[in-house]
Amino acid sequence: MSVIYPRVALIGLGLIASSMFWAMKRGGLADHVMGYARSEDTRETARRIGLGDEVVDTLVDAVRDADLVVLATPVGVMGRIAEEIAPHLKPGATVIDVGSVKRTVIEEVGPHIPAGVQFVPCHPMAGTEHSGPEAGFASLFDNRWCLVVPVEDADPEAVARVEAYWQAMGANTEVMEPEHHDLVCAVVSHVPHLIAYTMVGVADDLRRVSDQEVIKFSAAGFRDFTRIAASDPTMWRDVFLTNKEATIEILGRFTEELMALQRAIRTGDGEQLHAYFTHTRAIRRGILQAGQDTNEPDFGRAKVKR
C-alpha cells in the first residue's frame, strides 16, 4: 500500500478514529496523523498510547495543512466544528465524517465547507460496544462496509479517492444517496439499538426479577441486548434526534410485526410462528455467509488485536 493522504487530521479520538489511525499505521497510508479531542483527559490518553503522530490542544492546530480531515465526533456537534475549522482548511483538502446519519450531517456541515475543499460524507458500518481512544484496533474495518454518501455536485475523483482510502484500511465500499442511507441504517442499526435499550430497561423495571438474577441467569439473547445497550449514550442520543423520520417509520413497521406475532402466540398459531422464524433464520445464515459476523463466542472479539 502507499500514502493516500499525506497529512490526516482526526477530530474526535474515540473507537472509530483510533481504529482509523491503527489501520493507517498498519497500511502506511499517511505520513503524519494529527489528533484532537475536546476532553483534555482523552488527549492525554491518546498521547500515552501513541494514538497519532501528534495530539494537539486546538481544532485549528489539528486541521492546519491537513490533506484529509476526519470528523469523528457525535453528529450533533459536527456542524459547529465545521464552522470553526472552515477558515483554516487547506485548499484542495478533503473533509469526511464517520457519523451514522447523513442527511442532517450534510445539511449542517455542508454550508461551512469552503470552495476548493471537498466534502465526502462516509459511514463505516463497523463498531463495538466500547468507546474511547483505547477501544480502537487496526482490523475493525476489515471486510466491513463503509457507505460513501456524496453531496450534490461532488467531485468524482475526490469520491473515488475516499473509496480507495477506506478500501486500503480493509473495508468494502458502496456509494449511496443520503435518504436511502438513513433508511437502511434505521433498519440495520438504529432501531435494533433502540430495541436493545428498551429490552434492557424493561428487565430493569421488572421488580419480580432481581438485579442479581438478571446478571446471573442472562441467556445469550439478553446478553446480546446488553452488549448493544452498552454503546456510547451521547452518540446514540444524537443519532435518534437527527434521524427521526426514518427511525419512526421503521419503528412503526416493527410494531406491526410485533403485534402480528403477539396475535399468533395468543391464538396458538404455531404455523405462522414457525414460518416467521424460519424466514428470519435464513437471513441470519445469509449474514454469516457474507462474512459479516461470526458464530464464535463473544462475537470473535476476544481475539481482536491492534
C-alpha positions as CSV (number, residue, x, y, z in Angstrom):
1,M,0.0,0.0,0.0
2,S,1.0,3.6,-0.4
3,V,0.2,7.0,1.1
4,I,-3.2,8.2,0.0
5,Y,-3.5,11.4,2.1
6,P,0.0,12.5,3.4
7,R,-1.4,14.6,6.3
8,V,-4.5,13.4,8.2
9,A,-6.4,15.2,11.0
10,L,-8.6,13.1,13.3
11,I,-11.2,15.2,15.1
12,G,-12.5,13.1,17.9
13,L,-10.5,10.2,19.2
14,G,-13.0,7.5,20.0
15,L,-13.4,4.0,18.7
16,I,-13.7,4.8,15.0
17,A,-10.9,7.5,14.8
18,S,-8.5,5.4,16.9
19,S,-9.2,2.3,14.7
20,M,-8.6,4.5,11.6
21,F,-5.2,5.5,13.0
22,W,-4.1,2.0,13.7
23,A,-5.4,0.9,10.2
24,M,-3.5,3.8,8.6
25,K,-0.4,2.8,10.5
26,R,-0.7,-0.8,9.5
27,G,-1.1,0.1,5.8
28,G,1.3,3.0,5.7
29,L,-1.5,5.2,4.4
30,A,-0.4,8.6,5.8
31,D,2.9,10.4,6.6
32,H,1.6,12.3,9.6
33,V,-1.6,12.0,11.6
34,M,-2.8,14.8,13.9
35,G,-5.3,14.1,16.6
36,Y,-7.6,16.3,18.6
37,A,-10.3,15.7,21.2
38,R,-12.3,18.2,23.2
39,S,-11.5,16.5,26.5
40,E,-8.0,17.0,28.0
41,D,-8.2,13.6,29.6
42,T,-8.9,12.0,26.2
43,R,-5.9,13.9,24.6
44,E,-3.6,12.7,27.4
45,T,-4.8,9.1,27.0
46,A,-4.1,9.4,23.2
47,R,-0.6,10.7,23.9
48,R,0.1,7.9,26.4
49,I,-0.9,5.1,24.0
50,G,0.7,6.7,20.9
51,L,-2.5,7.4,19.1
52,G,-1.4,9.7,16.3
53,D,1.9,11.2,15.4
54,E,0.9,14.3,17.3
55,V,-2.0,15.2,19.6
56,V,-2.8,18.9,19.8
57,D,-4.9,21.0,22.0
58,T,-6.9,23.0,19.4
59,L,-9.0,22.3,16.4
60,V,-7.1,24.9,14.3
61,D,-3.7,23.2,15.1
62,A,-5.2,19.8,14.1
63,V,-6.5,20.8,10.7
64,R,-3.8,23.2,9.6
65,D,-2.2,21.8,6.3
66,A,-4.2,18.6,6.6
67,D,-5.0,16.8,3.3
68,L,-7.8,14.8,4.9
69,V,-9.9,16.0,7.9
70,V,-12.0,13.3,9.6
71,L,-15.0,14.4,11.7
72,A,-15.3,11.6,14.2
73,T,-17.4,13.3,16.9
74,P,-21.1,12.8,17.8
75,V,-23.2,14.0,14.8
76,G,-24.9,16.7,16.9
77,V,-21.7,18.8,17.1
78,M,-20.3,18.3,13.6
79,G,-21.9,21.5,12.2
80,R,-20.3,23.7,14.9
81,I,-16.9,22.0,14.4
82,A,-17.1,22.5,10.6
83,E,-17.9,26.2,11.1
84,E,-14.9,26.6,13.4
85,I,-12.4,24.8,11.1
86,A,-13.6,26.2,7.8
87,P,-11.3,29.2,7.6
88,H,-8.3,27.0,8.4
89,L,-8.8,24.2,5.8
90,K,-6.1,23.8,3.2
91,P,-7.2,24.4,-0.4
92,G,-7.6,21.1,-2.1
93,A,-8.2,19.2,1.2
94,T,-11.0,16.7,1.7
95,V,-13.3,16.5,4.7
96,I,-15.1,13.3,5.6
97,D,-17.3,12.4,8.6
98,V,-18.0,9.0,10.1
99,G,-21.4,9.6,11.5
100,S,-24.3,7.1,11.1
101,V,-26.8,9.8,10.0
102,K,-26.2,11.5,6.7
103,R,-29.0,13.9,5.6
104,T,-28.7,16.0,8.8
105,V,-24.9,16.0,8.7
106,I,-24.9,17.2,5.1
107,E,-27.3,20.0,5.9
108,E,-25.3,21.1,8.9
109,V,-21.7,20.6,7.7
110,G,-22.0,21.2,4.0
111,P,-22.7,25.0,4.1
112,H,-19.5,25.6,6.0
113,I,-17.2,23.8,3.6
114,P,-15.3,26.5,1.6
115,A,-14.8,26.5,-2.1
116,G,-11.9,24.4,-3.1
117,V,-12.4,21.8,-0.3
118,Q,-14.2,18.5,-0.9
119,F,-16.8,17.2,1.5
120,V,-17.4,13.4,1.2
121,P,-19.7,12.1,3.9
122,C,-19.0,8.5,5.0
123,H,-20.3,5.9,7.4
124,P,-18.1,2.9,8.3
125,M,-20.6,0.1,9.3
126,A,-18.3,-1.3,12.0
127,G,-18.0,-0.9,15.7
128,T,-18.2,-2.5,19.1
129,E,-19.9,-1.5,22.3
130,H,-16.7,0.0,23.6
131,S,-15.7,3.7,23.2
132,G,-12.8,6.0,23.8
133,P,-9.2,6.1,22.4
134,E,-8.2,2.8,23.9
135,A,-11.0,0.9,22.2
136,G,-9.6,1.1,18.7
137,F,-7.8,-1.6,16.7
138,A,-6.5,-1.9,13.2
139,S,-8.7,-4.7,12.0
140,L,-12.0,-3.1,12.9
141,F,-12.9,-2.3,9.2
142,D,-11.6,-5.5,7.7
143,N,-14.4,-6.9,5.4
144,R,-16.9,-4.5,6.8
145,W,-18.8,-2.0,4.7
146,C,-18.2,1.7,4.5
147,L,-21.0,3.6,2.9
148,V,-19.9,6.7,0.9
149,V,-22.6,9.3,0.5
150,P,-21.5,12.1,-1.8
151,V,-23.1,15.5,-1.7
152,E,-24.7,17.0,-4.8
153,D,-22.1,18.0,-7.5
154,A,-19.4,16.0,-5.7
155,D,-16.0,15.7,-7.5
156,P,-15.9,12.1,-8.8
157,E,-12.1,12.0,-8.3
158,A,-12.4,13.0,-4.6
159,V,-15.1,10.4,-4.1
160,A,-13.0,7.7,-5.7
161,R,-10.0,8.7,-3.6
162,V,-12.1,8.4,-0.4
163,E,-13.3,5.0,-1.5
164,A,-9.7,3.9,-2.2
165,Y,-8.7,5.2,1.3
166,W,-11.4,3.1,3.1
167,Q,-10.6,0.0,0.9
168,A,-6.9,0.4,1.9
169,M,-8.0,0.2,5.5
170,G,-9.7,-3.1,4.8
171,A,-13.3,-2.0,4.2
172,N,-15.7,-2.7,1.3
173,T,-17.3,0.4,0.0
174,E,-20.6,1.3,-1.6
175,V,-21.9,4.7,-2.8
176,M,-25.4,5.6,-1.5
177,E,-27.8,8.5,-1.6
178,P,-28.4,10.3,1.8
179,E,-32.1,9.5,2.3
180,H,-31.6,5.8,1.4
181,H,-28.6,5.6,3.7
182,D,-30.6,6.9,6.6
183,L,-33.5,4.5,6.0
184,V,-31.1,1.5,5.6
185,C,-29.3,2.4,8.8
186,A,-32.6,2.8,10.7
187,V,-33.3,-0.8,9.8
188,V,-30.0,-2.5,10.4
189,S,-28.6,-0.3,13.2
190,H,-30.7,2.4,14.7
191,V,-33.9,0.6,15.6
192,P,-32.1,-2.5,16.7
193,H,-30.1,-0.4,19.2
194,L,-33.4,1.3,20.4
195,I,-35.0,-2.1,20.9
196,A,-31.9,-3.3,22.8
197,Y,-32.0,-0.2,25.1
198,T,-35.7,-0.8,25.6
199,M,-35.4,-4.5,26.4
200,V,-32.6,-3.9,29.0
201,G,-34.8,-1.1,30.5
202,V,-37.8,-3.5,30.7
203,A,-35.7,-6.1,32.5
204,D,-34.6,-3.5,35.0
205,D,-38.2,-2.4,35.6
206,L,-39.5,-5.9,36.3
207,R,-39.1,-5.9,40.1
208,R,-40.1,-9.6,40.2
209,V,-36.6,-10.2,38.7
210,S,-33.8,-9.1,41.0
211,D,-30.7,-7.4,39.6
212,Q,-28.6,-10.4,40.5
213,E,-30.9,-12.8,38.7
214,V,-30.7,-10.7,35.5
215,I,-26.9,-10.8,35.7
216,K,-26.6,-14.4,36.8
217,F,-29.1,-16.1,34.5
218,S,-28.8,-14.0,31.4
219,A,-29.1,-16.2,28.4
220,A,-27.4,-15.4,25.1
221,G,-30.3,-13.4,23.7
222,F,-30.4,-11.0,26.7
223,R,-26.6,-10.8,26.8
224,D,-26.7,-9.6,23.1
225,F,-29.1,-6.9,24.1
226,T,-26.9,-5.7,27.0
227,R,-23.8,-5.6,24.7
228,I,-25.6,-3.4,22.3
229,A,-27.2,-1.3,25.0
230,A,-23.7,-0.6,26.4
231,S,-22.9,1.6,23.4
232,D,-22.0,5.3,23.8
233,P,-25.1,7.1,25.0
234,T,-24.1,10.6,23.6
235,M,-23.6,9.2,20.1
236,W,-26.9,7.3,20.1
237,R,-28.8,10.2,21.6
238,D,-27.7,12.3,18.6
239,V,-28.4,9.5,16.1
240,F,-32.1,9.3,17.1
241,L,-32.5,13.1,17.3
242,T,-31.1,13.5,13.8
243,N,-32.7,10.6,12.1
244,K,-36.2,11.0,13.4
245,E,-38.2,10.3,10.2
246,A,-36.5,7.0,9.2
247,T,-36.4,5.8,12.8
248,I,-40.1,6.5,13.4
249,E,-41.1,4.8,10.1
250,I,-39.2,1.6,10.9
251,L,-40.4,1.6,14.5
252,G,-44.0,1.7,13.1
253,R,-43.3,-1.3,10.9
254,F,-41.6,-3.1,13.8
255,T,-44.7,-2.5,15.9
256,E,-46.9,-4.0,13.3
257,E,-44.8,-7.1,13.0
258,L,-44.7,-7.4,16.8
259,M,-48.5,-7.2,17.1
260,A,-48.8,-9.9,14.4
261,L,-46.5,-12.2,16.4
262,Q,-48.4,-11.4,19.6
263,R,-51.6,-12.4,17.9
264,A,-50.1,-15.6,16.7
265,I,-48.9,-16.5,20.2
266,R,-52.3,-15.6,21.7
267,T,-54.2,-17.7,19.2
268,G,-51.8,-20.6,19.2
269,D,-50.9,-20.2,15.6
270,G,-47.8,-22.4,15.6
271,E,-47.6,-22.5,11.8
272,Q,-47.2,-18.7,11.5
273,L,-44.6,-18.6,14.2
274,H,-42.6,-21.4,12.6
275,A,-42.7,-19.8,9.2
276,Y,-41.7,-16.5,10.5
277,F,-38.8,-17.9,12.5
278,T,-37.6,-20.0,9.5
279,H,-37.5,-16.9,7.4
280,T,-35.5,-14.8,9.9
281,R,-33.1,-17.8,10.5
282,A,-32.4,-17.7,6.7
283,I,-31.5,-14.0,7.0
284,R,-29.0,-14.8,9.8
285,R,-27.4,-17.5,7.7
286,G,-27.1,-15.0,4.8
287,I,-25.2,-12.6,7.1
288,L,-22.8,-15.4,8.1
289,Q,-22.3,-16.5,4.5
290,A,-21.5,-12.9,3.6
291,G,-18.7,-12.8,6.2
292,Q,-20.4,-10.0,8.2
293,D,-20.5,-11.9,11.5
294,T,-19.1,-14.9,13.2
295,N,-20.5,-17.8,15.2
296,E,-17.6,-17.6,17.6
297,P,-18.2,-17.0,21.3
298,D,-18.3,-13.3,22.3
299,F,-18.7,-12.4,18.5
300,G,-15.0,-13.3,18.0
301,R,-13.9,-10.1,19.7
302,A,-11.9,-11.7,22.5
303,K,-9.1,-12.4,19.9
304,V,-9.1,-9.0,18.4
305,K,-5.6,-7.4,18.3
306,R,-4.4,-4.0,17.3
